[in-house]
Structures are given as C-alpha cells and as structure tokens.
Amino acid sequence: MASSAQSGGSSGGPAVPTVQRGIVKMVLSGCAIIVRGQPRGGPPPERQINLSNIRAGNLARRAAATQPDAKDTPDEPWAFPAREFLRKKLIGKEVCFTIENKTPQGREYGMIYLGKDTNGENIAESLVAEGLATRREGMRANNPEQNRLSECEEQAKAAKKGTWSEGNGSHTVRDLKYTIENPRHFVDSHHQKPVNAIIEHVRDGSVVRALLLPDYYLVTVMLSGIKCPTFRREADGSETPEPFAAEAKFFTESRLLQRDVQIILESCHNQNILGTILHPNGNITELLLKEGFARCVDWSIAVYTRGAEKLRAAERFAKERRLRMWRDYVAPTANLDQKDKQFVAKVMQVLNADAIVVKLNSGDYKTIHLSSIRPPRLEGENTQDKNKKLRPLYDIPYMFEAREFLRKKLIGKKVNVTVDYIRPASPATETVPAFSERTCATVTIGGINIAEALVSKGLATVIRYRQDDDQRSSHYDELLAAEARAIKNGKGLHSKKEVPIHRVADISGDTQKAKQFLPFLQRAGRSEAVVEYVFSGSRLKLYLPKETCLITFLLAGIECPRGARNLPGSVQEGEPFSEEATLFTKELVLQREVEVEVESMDKAGNFIGWLHMDGANLSVLLVEHALSKVHFTAERSSYYKSLLSAEEAAKQKKEKVWAHYEEQPVEEVTPVLEEKERSASYKPVFVTEITDDLHFYVQDVETGTQLEKLMENMRNDIASHPPIEGSYAPRRGEFCIAKFVDGEWYRARVEKVESPAKVHVFYIDYGNREILPSARLGTLPPAFSTRVLPPQATEYAFAFIQVPQDEDARTDAVDSVVRDIQNTQCLLNVEHLSASCPHVTLQFADSKGDVGLGLVKEGLVMVEVRKEKQFQKVITEYLNAQESAKSARVSSCLRSPRRCWRGAGGLVFWVPAGPISPTGHVLFSRS
C-alpha cells in the first residue's frame, strides 16, 4: 500500500494530498474503514481511514469484562444501516483515498473514492445523500467538497432519507445477544440447516466471530474438523504467532471477513459452536486444508456434515505437495515400494485380536497389525488371580470372541492389505515391555474393513493419538464412528451386562485327567475341534468346543521327522524335513475347524488318533507328500491301505524323506503275506439298511435285546416328558432324537443343517438317513446316550466284488440285495479293512449261501481280484461263478428296475416298475 507522505507544491502554495490506493478489509462504522495493501510474501500492511467532515452513528459496544460495573452500549439510530451500506459497497473492493488531516494520536482523516482514482464515487457524499451520515457541526462550506456535502445533505432532508426520516430511528437499533444460555439446545434447534450470517471478526484461521441473522446472535464459531495455527498469548499480554498463523488468519480474513455467508451449526464444545461456513465461492474449511493452512482434528471431525473423508482428502492433497504446514512432511510409508504398500495375501494365523500372519505371493510370511485399534485387555489388577497363570485368550474378557471373529472371517482367505505406517521398535522400560518393529495396515475382505468390523462389534477399541501424530489408520474416522455406534448400542466391551466367562480345561500332559477323558472321546467317534497350535508335523494342540477343553493330539499311523529340541545344556538338531512337515501341517490345519477320532493315549497324557479336514486324513496327506513314513501301528487301522498306497506313490517319486530310498526286492516282503491264512469266523447280524452304493448297515444280534430295551424305555420316557416343539436347535455332529415317519422316536446324529426346515440326520441304530424339520427333533436324554449304549448300526461293504459304475446296473444289484437280505438275519465275516469301512462276506442264516457269490452268479456284479494268497480259494470260486454267468449271458440289464424306500424302524416299501396298484406299496416287515 502506498505511504501517506504528501508531495509539496510551488513555494508558498498549499500542499496537494497524495492519492493512495488499497483494498477494503473491514468497515468499522459508517465513517471508518480499514484498508490493506496487496500481499507480498505474507499478510500486507493495513491502516484505518476515517472519513473527513462527516459523522455517522456509533455501533453497539459490549462492556469490558475487566469493568464489572460497566454496561453494554447499544447501537445509535441508523448506525448499523450506515455500516451495512459501506460493507456491501466496499468490502474486498479497491479504493483510492487522500489524507487531509492526521491527529497527534495518529488518527487519519481523508476522502475515499471507489475505484482507482478520484473520479470514482465519493463515499462520504453517498453516505450523506442516503441520510446515513451528517456533516460535522460547525463545518462551513468554504471549498467545493464541502459545498457538495451540504447539497447532498439538503437533498436527503428534502427526501426524508435515513436520519431525516420521521421517527427516532429506533427500528434501526439491533437487539444484540452476546451470550446463549443453552448453546447445545440452540444448535440442535436449527437442525443443521444453513443460517445466514456476517463474519464480524477472525480470531485465527479456524475461529471466527459471526453475527447470526435475523436475530442478531453474536457467537464464536470454530470450524468443525480442523485447526489452524494460533497466536500464543505470552505473560506480558503480547501474542506470538505459531508458524503460518498470520498467513492462515489472512487467508480466512481476505475471503470471509464481513462477507455474507451461511453457517451450518453442527455441534457445541465448551460454549463454543462448531460449524461449517459456506460462501458462494467455496467451503473455507476444505480450502484451508488444501492450501496447507490447517490440519484435521479427530475430536470434531466426526460432526462435519459433509463427510470426514473430504477433509482427509484435502489434507492429503496438501501433504503430498508439502504445502506450508506440511513443508517438512514425510509420509509414514514413504520409504516403501508400491508393491509393499498394497498387496493381496492369504491369512494363515490369527495371533491376537489385532494381529494376523499372512502368506505373500512370494511365499514369505509377514505379521500384520491392524492399524489404530487396541484389543481387549485387563483393566486394573485382579488380586484373586495372582497365583493363577494368565491365559489371555480365555481370561481377558472378549479376547476369545475377538479372536474367533477374526479366525472364522479370515483364516485361509485372501485379503487386501494397505500398509498405513511402520511403528519402529521400542526398548523396554519399567512399565512398558519392548516392542519389535510393527507393520500396521488396513485389512479388507470383500470390501469390509476388518478393524472397523471388530470395533463396531465392541471387540476392540480405537487408539487416541496426539494431534501431530500422523501414524494412524487411513480409515481412522470410520473407526471412531464405529466405536461411537458400539458405545451407543452397548456392544461387547461397552456392554453393561456381565462379561462372558470361558472355563476351558487344559488337560495337555495331565495323565490323570486324560485317562478319565479317553473313554468318552473314543465312544464319541468323530469330534469337532479347532487346531490351536502346531508343535510339529504330527503333534498339535486342539481345542474341543463341545467339551471346552484343550488337549495335545498326536497323529496316528505315521512317523514324522522330529524337530529340534532344547536339552539341558545343549540343543538337539531336528531331523531332515522336520521343519517342512511342521510348515505343511500349519498351512493346512492351523486354526481351522477339523474332526478328530481318538484311538488311544500315550503315557504322557497325549491323545493319539486321526485328524480329518474337509474329508482328507492329515496322516495320509503327510505320507503322500513324502513328509512322513507309515508306522507299523497303522496295520490295525481302517486307514492302513490308504497310508500304504500313499507311501508307495511317495517312494516312487523319491522326494524328501524318500530321497535316498532304494526299492527292496519283492521276495523280502511277500512271505509275510504268504504266511497268513483266511480266517472264517462268522457272527450273526441283522441287516437294517442298504445304501445306493451297495454298502449295508447291520446290528449285532447279541446286543439286540439291549437295543430293544433301551428303545422301549426311551419311548416311555419321551411319552411322559415329550420334547417341546421348536425348543431344540440342532448342531452338526450332535446326537439327538428324531421322529420317524411311523411316529416313533429314534436315536440319531445331525449330519448337516441347511435350515430349520431341512436338517439331515442319520439314525445311528439302523443306518438310514432322512431330512427333517427341526420341529421333529429333540434333545437326546442322557439316560439313553451313546455312552449307555453305543450306536448299533455298523457299516460294511461286500468283499471280492466290484460295484457297477452304470447307474441302472447298480440299481439292479441294490434291489436284489434289498429283496434278499433287508431286515433278515445273516452271518458276517470280516475279510479285510479299507479306508471307508471293513469289507466282509455275508451268508444267509439258513442256507449258508454266500450273498456276494449269488450276485456274481446272477451277473449283477463283477469280481474284484485280490492277490493275497489267503483269498485265492474264494477268489477262484467267485471267478468261476462269473464265467458261468457270462456263458449263460446273465445280465442285470434284463431285470426290471425297482425303487425302495427304507425307514428307521426296519420298514421297507417295495415299488416295482410299471403300473402301480391302488395301495401303491407292498410292506415287508422284519418277520
């Protein structure tokens, strides 16, 4: 802005005022303004100019807080209209002015013209002509300027404008309200609708004083979601600006001061109102961020009605360009390659409620911590548990629920990882343990932010940071919003209810407890489990949810390479491929849901058995991948053949444990088979069910009376205490009671739950299956459980025959067997074992005729040739029968197809093909 110096005229002549220019920053009253120059490298200089020769009314003034007896001064009549006249005409406009007089106190008086020269509109004359100002008393019209003012005043009087109008002008006096009794109620009453306002003062870039219209509330408004550098008040009363504080203030002043704006009142904080100021040219909040004059603040960003993401994006724009406040900014992931910032990985393990282990495409493993969240933790000290070892997963409230949520959601799935920051390693202190370097990231699956989902369920909390701490989640605002919802709804950690307690018994290595538990696990058959830890390829720690206990489990039938072990004073090296076996088992089953069959236990209290995942036997898989060998104890198992087959295939590849294998001569192993003889020890059984793949279920005749007695007692018990319909919620693997089509109740096992209307059950005493609604199921009374009497239906397959692949031929064979042996007593002899079930020969009880041989003779099946010497006699007999059938051209295709419907209680409904009788079925009873 030009200086106020005057240039001299000729010798002895009057001084000619210098014309100066500036931009109107603020209108103080109807006769005083503040003008500023053009900014050059910072806020420009400014000066107050008072209009010469005129007077306008004084605006209202609030009493000083330091003078308790002082009173507020109201507007003088027509003072506010005069100020508004100048504000609307001059704010932000370029004007020129001349200084005519300067008082000893430094006040400057002069003439102001709109535009770049004195040919523009004379502001003093315009005020007087509108009746908004008067000539100063005693001022004589002795020059052209004063003459024009006198003429303008006379015209205003004649037109009765402004102060010359009728009345005392009281209607122009504002009823200013400096305080609001209930700011929160005041904000809520506006329902976040824009309110017209005038910005009266700018304290700093993000705090203004606004006059709300039309009710004249004078309020302090803080911009929601941001904070600009401020001016620190020193002890001597002076103000020291923070870096860029003056520039931020000027940025806001030059755009908003004394402008007409709209304000969205969003919230209230310590009597200050939080809001967003809207100007026709833009949103000052986002502009300040984008230019690097402000930073986002967490405590108020949530109330920003236009969405926190817009503010974060504007701040990110300034950070990336290192504007002003961010001139020294270094991004938390600046040193990472793009491929390390964002990648897809497979989740292998959930370490905690906020950490997971993922497998990268390169095959490497990486630990990822979820950004900006804190898992559940113990609050305070629990004195009564001082002597008890803390198990965080089960003893910290909601830790187990959080871990289970992540496990079920993520294990084995591919996720998108966006690294937010790397937390450097920190040394240990007296109160805080040491932490290694952590990679903190946002993990999403199917568009769902896992951290946000955890927080929204109340299973984690959000970390609060210092305002200048930029190491946080890229979705930090969503996390805060999710936590607010969880608190409002009382979810998880924020619930007022009692915390869940998990009483989990750890019987690992406890021989006494293991002995007590062994019979129950053996009778249970396949039990559901979760693999909690993998010690080695064949040694695991399992959690049995139904029994709420932890056990150590050893895989049966195999010999896995031993890993390294710590011995007193030394370390025993692991056997070759032990680490590969451990890694294989980890990748396959760690933290997966599996099924286990317990066979026995060792002297250390570890259970031994078979582990199945998705239908695959882990022991067989380890052997198949040359990471284990078959142990001699597998011979008595039904999985022995599968293990041998897998081992033979692995040997041929000569990999890993078989890398140095040399095939032994056949004669060294064959004598063992030659020494065996076929054992024929037939026992009486009752055939109850025949499946579509020609397997069949039988009951042991010797235990038949026990079953009949149990069924009679169970039905009497149910009759006196019938189950409440709909009260039973079936779960896969549970034993229950099911109501069959004959109206009677039978013991059953739930195999699958599609919906409450479709529950797949297996009748454990008869071998048939059915799909029932849950309303026809009930809880199995303990007095009739499988502990009292094991399931009576045992599955077998015919030995020495091949089931036809053709569906029609297989149906003929099944129909023939159903007709001949369904619901009849037979004699059974186990011939050999297989992976699915034992293979047997079956004889009719009366004629002692071989059922399988009869099928061969009828041409319904083919012979399965086996090379074991002990079977050669019976195989020869089967082959001769097959040749006779071929010669006679006996074929299953000549037989009529039939259909069967079989029930739990031994009911068989036979439906021949072709015309059906009016009754539709012929009933065959057990007799």
PyMOL commands that set and color helices and strands:
alter all, ss='L'
color gray80, all
select helices_A, chain A and resi 79-90+123-129+144-159+162-164+170-172+183-189+245-256+284-290+298-301+308-321+324-326+338-341+383-385+392-395+399-410+450-456+476-489+492-494+511-523+578-589+618-624+632-636+640-653+656-658+666-668+670-675+701-720+774-776+782-784+807-821+851-857+869-887+892-894
alter helices_A, ss='H'
color red, helices_A
select strands_A, chain A and resi 20-29+32-36+46-51+54-55+94-102+108-114+121-122+134-135+195-204+207-212+217-223+226-227+231-233+239-241+260-269+272-279+282-283+295-296+342-352+355-359+365-370+373-374+414-423+438-445+448-449+461-462+505-506+526-534+539-544+549-555+558-559+565-567+570-572+593-601+607-613+616-617+629-630+683-690+695-700+735-739+745-755+758-763+769-772+777-779+794-798+801-802+825-832+839-844+862-863+898-902+908-912+922-924
alter strands_A, ss='S'
color yellow, strands_A
deselect
rebuild
show_as cartoon
